[in-house]
Amino acid sequence: MKPISIWFPARTKKSGKDERPPDAKPVDRPSRYRQRLAQLGSIALLPLNILALASLMLILADALQRIGLPGAAVLFASGQVLTRLVPLVLAACLADSLIVHEKGLAVLAAALSALTFLTTASALADVWSGSQYALFNLGWLPGFAAGYLTVVLYRFTERHIRAPRLSALFNPRTLVLWLQPLSALGGLLSALAWLAARNGLLRLAQWIPEAGSQGLLVYGICNRLLLPFGLHHVLDDALWQHWGQFTMQNGTLVNGDIARFLAGDPTAGRFGAGFYPLMLLVVPALLLAVSLASRPRRRGQPALLLLAAAAAALLGGLTDTADWLILLVSPFLYLLYASLAGLSLLLSAQLQTLHGFSFSAGLVDFISFWPQATRPVWLLATGAVLAAIGFAVFWLLMRRFAWSSPSSGQEQASLIRSPRPPEQAESEALTQPEPDEQENPS
């Protein structure tokens, strides 16, 4: 006769499911996808903070330059250096979070791998492109690639390399040496992929001005969708610096929508006006919705980061931090955000507004070039409507699906499933209880 036991979560012999009483309340657990996305957001907190700091430094440098105070060039250069170092920091954070032993060596290997990846890809892409258009940029992808490559190789050597002679060559201490040629190969492949993508985007940039308002809708959506991959610079550079011509009174020929606007062309500013509603009102409203809809116990952790991202978007029109925050909350929300960007450019074109900027579509440039703009008040009205819609949709979806902003200290599943070492598997096998004997029908 078996003793009567009180129910507790245990695995059954046949189904492998938890034995729960019929009236037990179901446990609301996030899916493995949500757990991994949450862990990725937790890992990316340090790179996001660095990116937000770099954005604020660039905005401050632009303000100092406008009023003629010294130190603007140094501050601007420092902000650019921090921005370029974000992929290296991301690779180091991935290695530090996903590797248990030899963290210092893993972090060093990941950072050097990302540096090799970026240097190789940038040099090859710039040489092969042979063009005056945007230079190589893949955003955070080199950091992700280098970090995951480090983790995979580290776990492979820790798990499978057991022979004494092989372990002398393949071990965590020599991982830095083996990662460099693999990172250079990854840089070569990414340079080829970037060249192919750039050529396709340049053809798209030729179609966008000819398509009218529909082209602006496509441009706004593509601008946001390409930003995580760093490819949005290709479209921006082609349209802002190379599309259209204008001859100044002194005979100087100016190319590009933004360049022509700054030179005094009364017909320029189509491809810059639609970004003002997005930066000034929509992005701060979306970040406010993310903060208010997050779980109360996780709301305070990234509050300062959300505030810095909103300030960078509002004052200087720099939304890199905000874009990654929204993407790490939910890729679906990022698709909605890209749709709002497309609608912003579409409505701005339908309302026949023209505006430009010298730094970015922030409040400073919006006020500075107000006299030169065409119907700028409608940009504020467009932004208010889209901000209200975006805030409501974001808040409802986040409350409905219990999504939260990235925060540290969350319980998450591992991004990379690591095999158990033989010693751990053997110890688990020894401590595993023997299966009970089959019950007799009698």
BELMOWO-V964986 format. One record per residue. N is the residue number from 1. PSI is psi in degrees with one decimal (NA if undefined). Layout:
n=N psi=PSI
n=N psi=PSI
//
This chain:
n=1 psi=127.6
n=2 psi=142.9
n=3 psi=149.3
n=4 psi=123.2
n=5 psi=144.5
n=6 psi=141.5
n=7 psi=139.0
n=8 psi=155.5
n=9 psi=113.3
n=10 psi=159.5
n=11 psi=133.0
n=12 psi=164.8
n=13 psi=-31.5
n=14 psi=-58.8
n=15 psi=-25.6
n=16 psi=11.9
n=17 psi=167.0
n=18 psi=135.2
n=19 psi=104.6
n=20 psi=146.2
n=21 psi=157.4
n=22 psi=-33.0
n=23 psi=14.7
n=24 psi=141.6
n=25 psi=128.5
n=26 psi=142.8
n=27 psi=124.3
n=28 psi=95.4
n=29 psi=139.0
n=30 psi=151.5
n=31 psi=164.9
n=32 psi=-34.2
n=33 psi=-44.4
n=34 psi=-37.0
n=35 psi=-42.8
n=36 psi=-37.4
n=37 psi=-37.5
n=38 psi=-39.6
n=39 psi=-39.4
n=40 psi=-39.4
n=41 psi=-38.3
n=42 psi=-40.0
n=43 psi=-35.5
n=44 psi=3.4
n=45 psi=-44.0
n=46 psi=-48.6
n=47 psi=-36.0
n=48 psi=-40.3
n=49 psi=-39.9
n=50 psi=-41.0
n=51 psi=-40.0
n=52 psi=-41.5
n=53 psi=-42.3
n=54 psi=-39.5
n=55 psi=-44.5
n=56 psi=-35.1
n=57 psi=-40.4
n=58 psi=-39.5
n=59 psi=-42.2
n=60 psi=-38.8
n=61 psi=-40.0
n=62 psi=-39.4
n=63 psi=-41.2
n=64 psi=-37.1
n=65 psi=-35.9
n=66 psi=-37.5
n=67 psi=0.4
n=68 psi=22.6
n=69 psi=150.1
n=70 psi=162.2
n=71 psi=-4.0
n=72 psi=-42.0
n=73 psi=-41.3
n=74 psi=-43.7
n=75 psi=-39.0
n=76 psi=-42.8
n=77 psi=-38.2
n=78 psi=-41.5
n=79 psi=-39.0
n=80 psi=-39.0
n=81 psi=-43.7
n=82 psi=-40.2
n=83 psi=-41.0
n=84 psi=-24.1
n=85 psi=-7.6
n=86 psi=-43.8
n=87 psi=-36.4
n=88 psi=-41.7
n=89 psi=-38.7
n=90 psi=-44.8
n=91 psi=-42.1
n=92 psi=-39.4
n=93 psi=-38.4
n=94 psi=-46.0
n=95 psi=-39.9
n=96 psi=-33.7
n=97 psi=-29.7
n=98 psi=-2.6
n=99 psi=133.8
n=100 psi=-51.2
n=101 psi=156.5
n=102 psi=48.2
n=103 psi=-40.2
n=104 psi=-44.6
n=105 psi=-38.7
n=106 psi=-41.4
n=107 psi=-43.5
n=108 psi=-43.2
n=109 psi=-41.9
n=110 psi=-42.6
n=111 psi=-44.4
n=112 psi=-35.1
n=113 psi=-42.9
n=114 psi=-38.5
n=115 psi=-43.0
n=116 psi=-42.2
n=117 psi=-50.7
n=118 psi=-43.7
n=119 psi=-45.0
n=120 psi=-48.7
n=121 psi=-43.2
n=122 psi=-43.2
n=123 psi=-45.4
n=124 psi=-41.9
n=125 psi=-40.8
n=126 psi=-34.4
n=127 psi=-43.5
n=128 psi=-27.9
n=129 psi=-46.1
n=130 psi=37.0
n=131 psi=160.7
n=132 psi=0.2
n=133 psi=-174.8
n=134 psi=142.1
n=135 psi=174.1
n=136 psi=134.2
n=137 psi=122.9
n=138 psi=18.5
n=139 psi=-129.7
n=140 psi=-1.6
n=141 psi=-41.9
n=142 psi=-35.8
n=143 psi=-44.0
n=144 psi=-45.9
n=145 psi=-46.3
n=146 psi=-40.8
n=147 psi=-46.1
n=148 psi=-35.8
n=149 psi=-40.6
n=150 psi=-44.9
n=151 psi=-43.7
n=152 psi=-46.5
n=153 psi=-38.9
n=154 psi=-46.5
n=155 psi=-31.6
n=156 psi=-46.3
n=157 psi=-36.7
n=158 psi=-30.5
n=159 psi=-44.9
n=160 psi=-23.7
n=161 psi=101.7
n=162 psi=-22.6
n=163 psi=139.0
n=164 psi=-41.9
n=165 psi=-40.1
n=166 psi=-36.7
n=167 psi=-21.0
n=168 psi=-28.9
n=169 psi=-40.5
n=170 psi=95.6
n=171 psi=168.3
n=172 psi=-28.2
n=173 psi=-26.0
n=174 psi=6.7
n=175 psi=-32.3
n=176 psi=-39.5
n=177 psi=-42.0
n=178 psi=-23.0
n=179 psi=-28.6
n=180 psi=-49.0
n=181 psi=-34.8
n=182 psi=-38.4
n=183 psi=-38.8
n=184 psi=-38.8
n=185 psi=-41.5
n=186 psi=-37.7
n=187 psi=-38.5
n=188 psi=-47.2
n=189 psi=-39.2
n=190 psi=-32.9
n=191 psi=-41.9
n=192 psi=-42.7
n=193 psi=-38.8
n=194 psi=-40.0
n=195 psi=-42.8
n=196 psi=-43.6
n=197 psi=-38.6
n=198 psi=-41.9
n=199 psi=-40.7
n=200 psi=-40.0
n=201 psi=-32.2
n=202 psi=-35.8
n=203 psi=-37.8
n=204 psi=-36.8
n=205 psi=-26.6
n=206 psi=-29.9
n=207 psi=-34.0
n=208 psi=-48.7
n=209 psi=-28.7
n=210 psi=-17.7
n=211 psi=-1.7
n=212 psi=-137.4
n=213 psi=-35.8
n=214 psi=-35.7
n=215 psi=-37.7
n=216 psi=-36.1
n=217 psi=-47.0
n=218 psi=-39.5
n=219 psi=-42.8
n=220 psi=-42.3
n=221 psi=-46.1
n=222 psi=-34.6
n=223 psi=-42.5
n=224 psi=-38.3
n=225 psi=-31.1
n=226 psi=-12.3
n=227 psi=-42.7
n=228 psi=-23.5
n=229 psi=-0.2
n=230 psi=7.1
n=231 psi=-5.1
n=232 psi=-22.3
n=233 psi=-26.8
n=234 psi=-49.8
n=235 psi=-44.0
n=236 psi=-46.3
n=237 psi=-38.8
n=238 psi=-39.2
n=239 psi=-39.5
n=240 psi=-30.6
n=241 psi=-7.0
n=242 psi=-16.5
n=243 psi=130.6
n=244 psi=158.9
n=245 psi=148.8
n=246 psi=132.8
n=247 psi=120.5
n=248 psi=170.9
n=249 psi=-27.9
n=250 psi=5.8
n=251 psi=2.5
n=252 psi=132.1
n=253 psi=125.7
n=254 psi=134.6
n=255 psi=147.7
n=256 psi=143.8
n=257 psi=-48.3
n=258 psi=-41.4
n=259 psi=-38.2
n=260 psi=-36.5
n=261 psi=-44.0
n=262 psi=-26.4
n=263 psi=-5.6
n=264 psi=12.9
n=265 psi=119.4
n=266 psi=-12.6
n=267 psi=0.0
n=268 psi=159.0
n=269 psi=9.1
n=270 psi=-39.7
n=271 psi=7.8
n=272 psi=-25.6
n=273 psi=-41.5
n=274 psi=-12.8
n=275 psi=-19.6
n=276 psi=-47.5
n=277 psi=-35.1
n=278 psi=-49.1
n=279 psi=-41.2
n=280 psi=-37.1
n=281 psi=-43.9
n=282 psi=-51.2
n=283 psi=-47.6
n=284 psi=-36.6
n=285 psi=-40.2
n=286 psi=-41.0
n=287 psi=-35.5
n=288 psi=-40.4
n=289 psi=-40.2
n=290 psi=-41.2
n=291 psi=-44.5
n=292 psi=-31.4
n=293 psi=-9.7
n=294 psi=160.6
n=295 psi=141.3
n=296 psi=-38.0
n=297 psi=-14.4
n=298 psi=4.3
n=299 psi=-33.9
n=300 psi=-22.2
n=301 psi=-52.1
n=302 psi=17.8
n=303 psi=-43.1
n=304 psi=-37.4
n=305 psi=-42.9
n=306 psi=-38.7
n=307 psi=-42.6
n=308 psi=-39.7
n=309 psi=-41.2
n=310 psi=-39.5
n=311 psi=-40.0
n=312 psi=-38.7
n=313 psi=-42.1
n=314 psi=-48.5
n=315 psi=-44.6
n=316 psi=-5.1
n=317 psi=19.4
n=318 psi=113.9
n=319 psi=15.5
n=320 psi=-44.7
n=321 psi=-44.4
n=322 psi=-39.1
n=323 psi=-45.8
n=324 psi=-33.8
n=325 psi=-45.3
n=326 psi=-41.3
n=327 psi=-37.0
n=328 psi=-20.3
n=329 psi=-49.4
n=330 psi=127.4
n=331 psi=-29.9
n=332 psi=-40.7
n=333 psi=-33.5
n=334 psi=-35.4
n=335 psi=-41.0
n=336 psi=-38.9
n=337 psi=-42.5
n=338 psi=-37.0
n=339 psi=-39.6
n=340 psi=-36.3
n=341 psi=-43.0
n=342 psi=-41.3
n=343 psi=-34.6
n=344 psi=-46.2
n=345 psi=-36.0
n=346 psi=-49.1
n=347 psi=-35.9
n=348 psi=-36.3
n=349 psi=-39.9
n=350 psi=-32.8
n=351 psi=1.9
n=352 psi=45.9
n=353 psi=146.4
n=354 psi=132.5
n=355 psi=159.0
n=356 psi=-175.3
n=357 psi=155.7
n=358 psi=-26.9
n=359 psi=-66.2
n=360 psi=175.4
n=361 psi=64.1
n=362 psi=-177.4
n=363 psi=-35.8
n=364 psi=-49.0
n=365 psi=-32.1
n=366 psi=-42.4
n=367 psi=-38.2
n=368 psi=-40.1
n=369 psi=18.7
n=370 psi=-46.9
n=371 psi=-28.6
n=372 psi=-15.7
n=373 psi=163.9
n=374 psi=117.9
n=375 psi=54.2
n=376 psi=-19.9
n=377 psi=-35.0
n=378 psi=-23.0
n=379 psi=-38.7
n=380 psi=-40.1
n=381 psi=-42.7
n=382 psi=-43.6
n=383 psi=-37.8
n=384 psi=-43.1
n=385 psi=-48.1
n=386 psi=-34.1
n=387 psi=-41.0
n=388 psi=-43.4
n=389 psi=-46.7
n=390 psi=-40.8
n=391 psi=-46.1
n=392 psi=-45.5
n=393 psi=-44.9
n=394 psi=-45.7
n=395 psi=-43.6
n=396 psi=-44.3
n=397 psi=-40.4
n=398 psi=-37.1
n=399 psi=-35.4
n=400 psi=-42.6
n=401 psi=8.8
n=402 psi=42.3
n=403 psi=149.9
n=404 psi=159.5
n=405 psi=155.7
n=406 psi=135.3
n=407 psi=161.6
n=408 psi=162.6
n=409 psi=22.8
n=410 psi=152.0
n=411 psi=115.8
n=412 psi=159.5
n=413 psi=158.2
n=414 psi=139.0
n=415 psi=-33.5
n=416 psi=122.8
n=417 psi=115.5
n=418 psi=133.9
n=419 psi=150.2
n=420 psi=138.3
n=421 psi=156.5
n=422 psi=-36.3
n=423 psi=-39.5
n=424 psi=-41.9
n=425 psi=-39.4
n=426 psi=-41.6
n=427 psi=-37.1
n=428 psi=-35.6
n=429 psi=-36.1
n=430 psi=-34.2
n=431 psi=-3.7
n=432 psi=126.1
n=433 psi=146.9
n=434 psi=145.8
n=435 psi=144.9
n=436 psi=154.4
n=437 psi=152.0
n=438 psi=141.6
n=439 psi=140.8
n=440 psi=142.4
n=441 psi=-25.3
n=442 psi=NA
//
